[in-house]
């Protein structure tokens, strides 16, 4: 994704800035999706893995990117508290 676009995007709910998912974050999320352990914030089961995504800078919500287009619908966000260690790991990794 274009860095300029990422710089102006924010979470539609919390208004926090977003950053791209790292490869390890994406892999952790996709593993949990394949295990059937992930729901959207609206309670819908997530069945498709992500090839790309954006996460809030506090590591709390992931938004899917499909064909280079961020899906910024609040109900489509994926809360990371469903995965042990995800938010804690991202906050340590990205906050000096």
C-alpha positions in Angstrom: 0.0 0.0 0.0 1.0 3.6 -0.6 2.6 5.0 2.5 0.9 8.4 1.9 -2.5 6.6 2.1 -1.5 4.8 5.3 -0.4 8.1 6.8 -3.9 9.6 6.4 -5.9 6.6 7.4 -7.1 6.0 10.9 -9.4 3.6 12.8 -13.0 4.7 12.1 -13.9 4.0 15.8 -10.9 5.0 17.9 -9.4 7.4 15.4 -5.9 5.8 16.1 -3.4 5.8 13.3 -2.8 2.6 11.4 0.3 0.7 10.3 0.8 -2.3 8.1 0.6 -5.7 9.7 4.1 -7.3 10.0 4.6 -10.7 8.4 4.7 -12.4 11.8 1.4 -10.7 12.9 -0.3 -11.7 9.7 0.9 -15.3 10.1 -0.3 -15.4 13.7 -3.7 -14.0 12.7 -4.1 -16.3 9.7 -3.2 -19.3 11.9 -6.0 -18.3 14.3 -8.4 -17.8 11.4 -7.6 -21.3 10.0 -8.3 -22.7 13.6 -11.7 -21.0 13.5 -10.8 -18.9 16.5 -11.4 -15.4 15.1 -14.5 -13.2 14.8 -15.1 -9.7 13.6 -16.0 -7.1 16.2 -19.6 -7.6 14.9 -19.4 -11.3 15.9 -19.1 -12.8 12.4 -16.7 -15.7 12.0 -13.6 -14.8 9.9 -13.1 -17.6 7.4 -10.7 -16.0 4.8 -7.1 -15.5 5.7 -5.5 -12.1 5.1 -2.7 -11.4 2.5 -2.4 -7.9 3.8 -3.8 -5.9 6.7 -3.6 -2.7 8.7 -3.5 -2.6 12.5 -4.1 0.3 14.9 -0.9 1.6 16.4 -2.0 0.3 19.8 -2.3 -3.2 18.3 -6.0 -3.6 19.2 -7.9 -3.8 15.8 -6.9 -5.2 12.4 -8.5 -4.1 9.2 -8.3 -6.3 6.1 -6.8 -5.0 2.9 -8.4 -6.5 -0.3 -6.7 -5.9 -3.7 -4.9 -3.0 -2.2 -8.0 -1.4 -0.8 -8.4 -1.1 3.0 -11.8 -2.3 4.3 -12.4 0.3 7.0 -15.9 -0.8 8.0 -16.1 -0.7 11.8 -18.1 -4.0 11.9 -15.4 -5.7 9.8 -12.5 -5.0 12.2 -10.8 -7.9 13.9 -10.1 -7.4 17.6 -6.7 -8.8 18.5 -7.6 -9.6 22.1 -8.8 -12.9 20.7 -5.2 -14.0 20.2 -3.0 -14.4 23.3 0.0 -12.1 23.2 -0.9 -10.2 20.0 -1.6 -6.7 21.3 1.1 -6.9 24.0 3.7 -8.0 21.4 2.8 -5.3 18.9 2.9 -2.5 21.5 6.3 -3.5 22.7 7.6 -3.9 19.2 6.4 -0.5 17.9 6.6 1.8 20.9 10.2 2.7 21.9 
